């Protein structure tokens, strides 16, 4: 099943508190504390028509050796530690309890970020994986699943569309379009780098892309742009035009609308992305996704997340908030970006063939 990995970074590091580890007998009494801000944020994540619980754990995996895992759950595990504070309940996985004892869970908002922060004397950094809840990876109530199944058969047999018959691919596209940035595991993060399996990077990256896009107020960065297969999006553009007509207030004056459409053939940015998660959490993007989701094209056609991201970024962001990462050599499958300019190629110590470059983008770039 095609999958995507999203790597993210907070705008400032986690706080480390130097304390002496509590004794075994006192540890069970300490548990975790929640700040008022964390209580308020958790309440908004948990409350709803179908109330849920969130379980947090620290495991020996991830980029820092230890990783935080957060997941929705319907009920308490037999040995889970229960943290109840100010009417909010949080579960701690029993195997992780002694790694989290004495921690404080906070939620911080300022001009640059909005995120959970774990002030944990036992863990220095946070990174991890989590399960995707069914409401983010499943059929919404308004989708006719029989019609969706018939569409997949037609896509696969008659249309010859890649992954046209793979049901999980449709769910992946919808999740990446409207839910990955809302998953509890990513709530503390501001930026992401999308890394697909089996990709290759051909040039040295001697700077921090996250610090770069933060410095230049960039919300969406990419390397490759190409035309979408018309058979996958026969009605997408008409729905986009209708949304724009109904919601002109979301379009800034200096957007890039002309970049994404040519006689209803939608251009989209390939699966390399570095961006700001706050863009996806904006009112404009959320309204846009909800409108398209109701149209049913994620299941009745085969709308991909790359066109959705690209269209939204081109419509709702100023041109200055977009960036073409020309200096990052990138290849996925048979599609490749290799810097064709000699000075850029040599500066990055690139190991790709410029003659194989898919094509450059005439778009604003930013200096380091």
HELIX and SHEET records of a PDB file:
HELIX    1   1 UNK A   24  UNK A   30  1                                   7    
HELIX    2   2 UNK A   36  UNK A   46  1                                  11    
HELIX    3   3 UNK A   94  UNK A   96  5                                   3    
HELIX    4   4 UNK A   97  UNK A  100  1                                   4    
HELIX    5   5 UNK A  134  UNK A  136  5                                   3    
HELIX    6   6 UNK A  145  UNK A  157  1                                  13    
HELIX    7   7 UNK A  167  UNK A  178  1                                  12    
HELIX    8   8 UNK A  180  UNK A  182  5                                   3    
HELIX    9   9 UNK A  184  UNK A  186  5                                   3    
HELIX   10  10 UNK A  209  UNK A  215  1                                   7    
HELIX   11  11 UNK A  230  UNK A  232  5                                   3    
HELIX   12  12 UNK A  236  UNK A  246  1                                  11    
HELIX   13  13 UNK A  248  UNK A  250  5                                   3    
HELIX   14  14 UNK A  257  UNK A  260  1                                   4    
HELIX   15  15 UNK A  277  UNK A  280  1                                   4    
HELIX   16  16 UNK A  283  UNK A  295  1                                  13    
HELIX   17  17 UNK A  297  UNK A  300  1                                   4    
HELIX   18  18 UNK A  305  UNK A  316  1                                  12    
HELIX   19  19 UNK A  319  UNK A  321  5                                   3    
HELIX   20  20 UNK A  342  UNK A  347  1                                   6    
HELIX   21  21 UNK A  354  UNK A  356  5                                   3    
SHEET    1   A 5 UNK A   4  UNK A   9  0                                        
SHEET    2   A 5 UNK A 191  UNK A 196 -1                                        
SHEET    3   A 5 UNK A 273  UNK A 276 -1                                        
SHEET    4   A 5 UNK A 220  UNK A 222 -1                                        
SHEET    5   A 5 UNK A 322  UNK A 324  1                                        
SHEET    1   B 3 UNK A  33  UNK A  34  0                                        
SHEET    2   B 3 UNK A 104  UNK A 109  1                                        
SHEET    3   B 3 UNK A 114  UNK A 119 -1                                        
SHEET    1   C 4 UNK A  67  UNK A  73  0                                        
SHEET    2   C 4 UNK A  53  UNK A  59 -1                                        
SHEET    3   C 4 UNK A  88  UNK A  92  1                                        
SHEET    4   C 4 UNK A  81  UNK A  85 -1                                        
SHEET    1   D 3 UNK A 199  UNK A 201  0                                        
SHEET    2   D 3 UNK A 330  UNK A 332 -1                                        
SHEET    3   D 3 UNK A 335  UNK A 337 -1                                        
SHEET    1   E 3 UNK A 225  UNK A 227  0                                        
SHEET    2   E 3 UNK A 265  UNK A 269 -1                                        
SHEET    3   E 3 UNK A 261  UNK A 262 -1                                        
END                                                                             
